[in-house]
Amino acid sequence: SEFVNDLGILRECNDMILDDYFGKVKAARDEQQQGQGGEKYSYMDDPSRANPTASSMIAFDRVGANILNNHTAFQECASSPFRRGSFDLLYNLATQESVHLVLRTLQAAGEAKIVSFEWLRDFYVDRVEEYFDGNLEYGCADNFIELLLLTSPSVIYTPDGKMGLADPLGLAEQIIQTRSVVLEEWQQTMRQVPDDHAGLRRLILDQQMAASGYKPLGSESGFQ
């Protein structure tokens, strides 16, 4: 089905992000070391100044749409009319689910991860309406991960006075890795849908045949 294929494509895109990000970081550092960057600002050196909506400041390339287009160009049957929107919705939902799972894991770790938990919780809650709720622009899942990758580490204090260092990059890595697992699990679930629906389709068929006066052989009451 489309969902099975698209979840595989999304996982492929997801697994490219960190390599692409670290490749851009290395390229930016190499450029500066070679003196080719001059006095130009590098957002990789101070990600807190980055504006993720600016096309010149990206943490990773957005390859999902291109991979989807290449995939559909060679498939035998036509895509559903809402495939692009469903593709983006799946990515957004998987991202939100991954954030929730990481938050639960951090919370379950107790005092050892209290700083990371409270920082990510606040970061997510402050942006959930913009990136996950309501009528959203295409690509909000990538925008959220990019903003997290480009956010500088910071020292924070918990309500009970504990101090710690929040590591947005480390949290982004956890979310991306968790999202890969989520997408794989969802893909396996979708593969089972035809088998799960086989009994339901048989029941509907029997009911339709019964309504027309036909009774299946060996049965007095239709599908059991």
Secondary structure, 3 states (H helix, E strand, C coil): CHHHHHHHHHHHHHHHHHHHHHHHHHHHHHHHHCCCCCCCCCCCCCHHHCCCCCCCCCCCCCCHHHHHHHHHHCCCCCCCCCHHHHHHHHHHHHHHHHHHHHHHHHHHCHHHHHHHHHHHHHHHHHHHHHHCCCCCCCCHHHHHHHHHHCCCCEEEECCCCCEEEECHHHHHHHHHHHHHHHHHHHHHHHHCHHHHHHHHHHHHHHHHHHHCCCCCCCCCCCCC
